[in-house]
Amino acid sequence: MYAEPRNSFTQSRLPDPIRRPDFYAGVTGKRFAAWLVDMVLIGIVCVLLLPFTAFTGIFFFPLMMLFVGFLYRWGTIAAGSGTWGMRLMGMELREADGHRLSNATAFAHTLGYTISIAFPILQAISIVLMLISDRKQGLTDHILGTALLNRPAV
């Protein structure tokens, strides 16, 4: 677990970005690379599903990407606290208490991500927050108190 001792002044048990910058180093760039990996995987799944829709899925492919992407993100985050892209990049999501994301938090995180993708202004705010915040948290992370961390070297 990543949790540091809690005192009366801390709200979170996530690693302190000042004392443990290694948990947050390079997260923003790796997050983008993970997103690209995830989009490729989601695209492949959707293409493989096309024959099962008698190829009518080609007409609503963006909607199929949204639906498959939602299920993929929720399922992988709930099961392993990160998508396959995040895991490939050596990162995982953690709740404010330092633990892995619960199924409910994984659902809320996925919903927040989906909403922010749907509204470009929210996505822009999220990107700016990732670039300027100490813990490199996006908008959904700030709302839920989650953070994407580098996995420690074992």
Number of C-alpha atoms within 10 A of each C-alpha: 10 17 16 14 10 12 9 5 6 11 11 18 19 27 22 18 15 10 8 11 14 16 21 22 15 13 25 18 13 18 20 15 16 23 16 13 18 19 15 13 16 22 18 12 16 21 17 10 15 15 12 10 9 9 13 11 17 15 9 10 16 13 12 20 18 16 14 17 21 17 15 19 24 23 18 17 26 22 15 17 26 25 24 21 23 27 18 14 19 18 24 22 26 25 22 20 19 18 16 22 23 16 15 11 20 24 19 16 23 22 16 18 20 18 14 19 15 12 10 11 11 18 19 15 14 21 17 15 18 21 16 11 12 13 26 25 25 26 22 22 23 17 12 14 17 26 24 24 25 21 16 10 5 3
